[in-house]
Amino acid sequence: MAGYNPQHKAVLDDLLLGHPLVRSGRMFGFPAYYAGRKLCICLYEQGVAVRLPEQSAADLLRADRNAVPFQPMGRPKMREWVQINLSHSEEYRRYKAVFEESVRHVLAQQRGNP
């Protein structure tokens, strides 16, 4: 299995783990972040995958050249998921609003508010 970039994890830890409803965990053996009980963000190979409302995911894929469909382990692309691939870990800080939207979206789904 391919690795992940530990510098990416350090930046995401800094951005996410201060939120009282976000906890760290694992997904497919990779570091991940859960909002409540559900997965919202994960490191995967050399990028970061994020779960967003379907329209937000489509908009990000259309507008951001760093965003690609998330297809873990060769699976079909996942409708609400986008992978952001950046070379420099600190650049993930520019995506703070995207990560916050992911947390809000996943928490809302758990409350039954899509």
Sequence and secondary structure as in RCSB ss.txt:
>XXXX:A:sequence
MAGYNPQHKAVLDDLLLGHPLVRSGRMFGFPAYYAGRKLCICLYEQGVAVRLPEQSAADLLRADRNAVPFQPMGR
PKMREWVQINLSHSEEYRRYKAVFEESVRHVLAQQRGNP
>XXXX:A:secstr
     HHHHHHHHHHHTTSTTEEEEEETTEEEEEETTEEEEEEETTEEEEE  HHHHHHHHHH TTEEE  GGG 
   TTEEEE  SSGGGGGGGHHHHHHHHHHHHHHHTT  
